[in-house]
Every structure is written in C-alpha cells, then in structure tokens.
Amino acid sequence: MRRKAQSKPEQVVPPEILEQAKQAISTDRLKKTAKCTVCGAETPNAGAEPLCWVCRRLKISAWREIEQQMPVQE
C-alpha cells in the first residue's frame, strides 16, 4: 500500500512577516542572555549577579555550610 502524496499546506502568513517575527524574537533572546562570571555558561538574565543556575546553587549551598559551621558569638 502506498501513502497518498501530501499536498503543501497553504501559507496563511506572508513570508515577509514571518521573517520579521523571527528577527524580533532572535534580538529579544540576545538581549536577555549573558555569560556566567564563574564558569562562562549562558545565563537567562543579566541581573546584579550574572550566575548560571549551577553556580548560583553552589553559592547558596556554600553559604548554608558556612552558617552551620560558624560558632555563635556573643
């Protein structure tokens, strides 16, 4: 048995508008990404600390370890 040949779907949106939309999306993505200051991986936001999620988690866990090891000073 053979499959029916599929016809090409109609283009609803003109190719010019599609290209403009693709360019708009790509420029938005480029603006929001930054490099991690520790490992150089891409980060989704460039806030006060440009850290990737791995380095951010390592930093938080290191803070927790330090807090647990510090003796109470009075």
N, C-alpha and C positions, 0 to 999 in steps of 0.2 A: 504494500500500500504506500502510496506517495502522499505527502502532505501538500495542501494547497499552497500555492505561492502567495505570500503575504504582500498586499499592496502597501505602498508607502503611505504613512499617515499624513493627513493634511496639516500644514503649518498654520496654526492659529495666530501666532505672534510673528511679526516680520523679523527677519534675521538681524536687522539694524538695532532693533530694540533689545533683542536677546544679547547682542554683543555689548551694548551699553550697560545692561544689567550685570553681566559678568564682570566688566571692568569696575563697576561701582562696588561690587562685593569684594573683589580682589584688593582694591585700595583700602577698604574698611579693615580687612584682615591684616594688611601690612601695618596699619597704624597702631593696632592694638597689641601686636606681638613684640616682645623684647627678648633679650638674652639673659639667662640666669647669671648673676655675678659670681657664683661659686663654680658651677660646672659647665656653663655655656649653653645649656639646653634652652629651647624656646619656652617662653612663659606667656600665658594668655593675657596678662595685664602688666603694665609698666607703672606700678604704684610706687609707694615710698621705698619698698624693698623688692627689687626685681629678682625674686627667687622662684625657681620651679617648685612644683608641689613636693618633690622628693627632698630637696634641700630645706624647704620650709618645715616639713615634718621632722627632719633630723634636728633642726634648730629647736623646735618645740620640745622634742624628747630630751635634748641636752639640757634645756632649762629645767625641766622636771627633775632630772637626775641631780643637778646642782642644788635645787631647792631641798631635795630629800637628804643630801649629804651635809648640808650646812648646819652646824650646831646653832642652837638658839642662843642669841647674845642678849644679855640684859644689862 
